[in-house]
Amino acid sequence: MAATDFYKTLGVSRTASADEIKKAYRKLARRFHPDVNPGDKSAEARFKEISEAYEGLSDPEKRKIYDEFGIEGLRAGFDPERARAYSDFQSRHGTGDAGSPEFGDYSRFEDILGDIFGDRTRSGPQPGSDTEATVEIELLDAVRGESRSIAINRPEICATCKGRGDDPSASAVCTDCQGQGVVKLGQGPLSVTRPCPRCGGSGRISTRRCPACSGRGQTLKQERLNVRIPAGVDNGSRIRIAGKGIPGKAGGPPGDLYLVVRIRPHSLLERRDDDLYMNVPIRVGEAIVGASITVPTPDGEVRVKVPANSQSGKLLRVRGHGVPALKGGAKGDLYLRLMVHVPTNGSGPVLDAARIIDDAFAEDPRQGLRL
């Protein structure tokens, strides 16, 4: 994880409410979004930190674990109950007696930590790690939701070496376990037998890397996924796709894939939280007399009443035509910002009408304009 202090990253206190955290995130996300800072790598890195911090603090359960254990508590495989038990044990006995019966057959302090965090070096099935990718969508797709097919380069277990990373045709007896596949840890009654960490319990080690994967144990395969983008997603939203992350080892389950959403700016609509804003041009006569006009919304066209004597910049609220709340609740609103347009063909009758309109002002509209 890139961030070290989620609260500091978002600029909020540790007692901040969920709404305060959300407002701080949206403010920073708008400032550092890559679309606003094209080519600025530092802004892109900052945006990732902000998104990561919001992901950790917006979910009440994740925030509780983060407050108790810090960033390590959000690592895949972390076991809060085991960590609390170890902390209690440490406070009562210190770290010297790691082989205490309270922790079973542990002979090393590292074994305890490995159980808390999920030791990836142990033999047997091991779950894969989570991974993430970026998906760019249009603003209207974020408002309405959509299903789309995306292509990802997903790692998979190498078919040649079965994920071991070595060449199965070139091997020798493991010198750590003398070909037995197991090693003895500890002395006396606290000693335990474990699968050999060097050879993984096979008793043999490879003398060269797998030629198919160059020793990585994985190869990349392009895969197409059908993904449902839920209505209401925002910049930084993460969509979880179960089982499409890094493959596990020794038959362990794969991790998950998280799609991080980026929304391209719209030419007419501006999003603020769950509300939308749109500039709507009106004629001079419509502004003076009032009118009923048709305007587009994400849900289709609607009729809106323009009040008489409307000025440029006046906001008209169209309830329920904004962005759906991602986690349920009321839908946002659409705000229409009226922009009075004047005709460009200044013919005689138009000029005469303009003079009549000017004469209708009781005072200079710039009278109070001061710096």
Secondary structure, 3 states (H helix, E strand, C coil): CCCCCHHHHHCCCCCCCHHHHHHHHHHHHHHHCCCCCCCCHHHHHHHHHHHHHHHHHHCHHHHHHHHHHCHHHHCCCCCHHHHHHHHHHHHHHCCCCCCCHHHCCCCCHHHHHHHHHCCCCCCCCECCCCEEEEEEEEHHHHHHCEEEEEEEEEEEECCCCCCCCECCCCEEECCCCCCCCEEEECCHHHCEEEECCCCCCCCEEECCECCCCCCCCEEEEEEEEEEEECCCCCCCCEEEECCCCCCCECCCCCCCEEEEEEEECCCCEEEECCEEEEEEEEEHHHHHHCEEEEECCCCCCEEEEECCCCCCCCEEEECCCCCCCCCCCCCCCEEEEEEEECCCCCCHHHHHHHHHHHHCCCCCCCCCCCC
